Amino acid sequence: MPFSRFMELALYHPEHGYYRREHERFGRGGDFFTAEQIQPVFGIMMAAVVRRLREEMGSPAEFSVVELGAGREEMREAFAEFGYIPVDVGRGALPERFTGVLFTNEFFDALPVEVAVCRGGEFRQMLVGWSGGRFAWVEGAQVKPEVAEYIGRYLGPREEGDIVEANLAALAWMDRIAAALERGYVLTIDYGYTRRESARFSRGTLMSYRRHTAFEDVLESPGARDITAHVCFTALEEHGRERGLEPLRFETLSRVLLRAGEPDEFAAALAGADENEIEKRRLQLKTLLFGMGETFRVLVQRKG
């Protein structure tokens, strides 16, 4: 089967999928941390970012924050003042039309991707088969035209044996987002690369995670591990532009947070906390600014 189908089943199968099973995925007892677990500081800072975007729009009366990939809805309290609409894969739906901000945090990296290998100047599909009692990679025929187009447009020339991923699902979601967003912004937080940087990943970017340990073998233990692929921000930016989403900024999460906290010197992030809580929030802020903040990147696009 195509790897995209394997990844879809491993993550989103209604009974056995990683994101559908009842188990602890986040935090110390889970498999990984995300920025949304660094609460309440992350929510406070992101609310400040959204507040500024709303002001840039002239503070319209009708304004919503739609979170794509809402998961456990950990941003609900932070975004409550704007009108919060949670949406996830297979749960909830984008509004037909809305004004405001479409917010995503580590959403695009968990979408199923196509995998290909460069052979003789062309790309061949990497399939998933069964051999020796386990799942194994199988080299298939030439990739479909849409996959070849994605690679050519967003990843550029590659060398013999290079492995690449094509996130066609991300482009499909960008189509839906652009159609639903009447006026406002798309705020994307994730880890990934640009076209210029893609050559650094000659073996691809796929990884699986279990108990805070990263594994290169993404075919092992499907349903029991998270699977991710770095996001090609060039694809989001250029495809979005064709759908009316104007790219405004592309920068590290640290820069976004520093800009948001500058007016009050991060006083809002510490407000209302007792002495013990203040120390906890300071550590959260440090993690966001100097840990995750340098790893994660933020793409802001505008429509209308």
Steps between C-alpha positions, in 0.01 A plus 500: 500500500613863462672632811240776525234233555717320756557827689130587485402166652779506758394843626128534427343154485179538706591216739874433474639836382753678720284811531179302555610257773446581865852555632714782631692655211623827650716614789746311717296181503430512129705490183583867438440861598340764281492875556134473601600302809705799619192659655382750592792702360472376141129579491550845651767589244307362204192695612716815496610419144139447386389818679753700302387340173140590581602860564679509163165403343327791671353289785200361307194408708481156344830329567577133571807286561472164327758253629583228250640194677338598829557161668408533866406866446772630730472842336129541577550720808766715334285566193163523678482880460504471122244226444685169488419233240694171538547279192697178464548225244171309498347722771327829441503696177630831380230769494371565151612863534664683786700812584790474742801273543557141393748365756700178469769362730671179386214408270658475157790280620256222594323482163564188288772551239608327181858370501721474192860416413707656221608245238663602173369854518143387565309419817365160590232440759599344831232250606444303820498121473522201734816290521648273764214563743527878496420806287774590252569758230442395139613707203215544254428658164544862397309742721170651393514831309373704796780365721763572235360852463518557877863386513599712201325814620575498869808281558713560193768276339613198699787253473492128432361307797352802676175435685232769507148550632210667321231635732206519259262494797643832619419660165145366518457653845636832374230492231232453768648769723518756220141425399368537856699805611318808376734752664781454749814300558641148493745448788701178457745372762704191415848368434619469144706639215494717189579397143858624544543300821341177375825363356629460856255212548630252243346206691167668557358632827266225617531410868294311756484572874442292809576594862694810395726294275527557124520204261595500132303180434151640447355160400553344843205472742234683295237653726731499803730781385452847364623556142600842369659658195654848490284763333604657171418865572572592138207280396266661753613849402490466121187287482331735743595803291330343199184470713504862614703460821770766498815401695590766757764352730703184535715488814584301809249459780748680728478817292120487505493458878756774560293740291183404686660541844693819430225758574456392864832315542310171537301625799179346360661154499562527877189692606272346763747232607626437852869468582525130417295540184711796386815287510322228303389751238850644471631152422222453244590829337869404492413167335289674238753772423828308506394137445196449281517860381814442296376171356149597400423748226199718436341585166245782494279541193229760443182508293276797423 
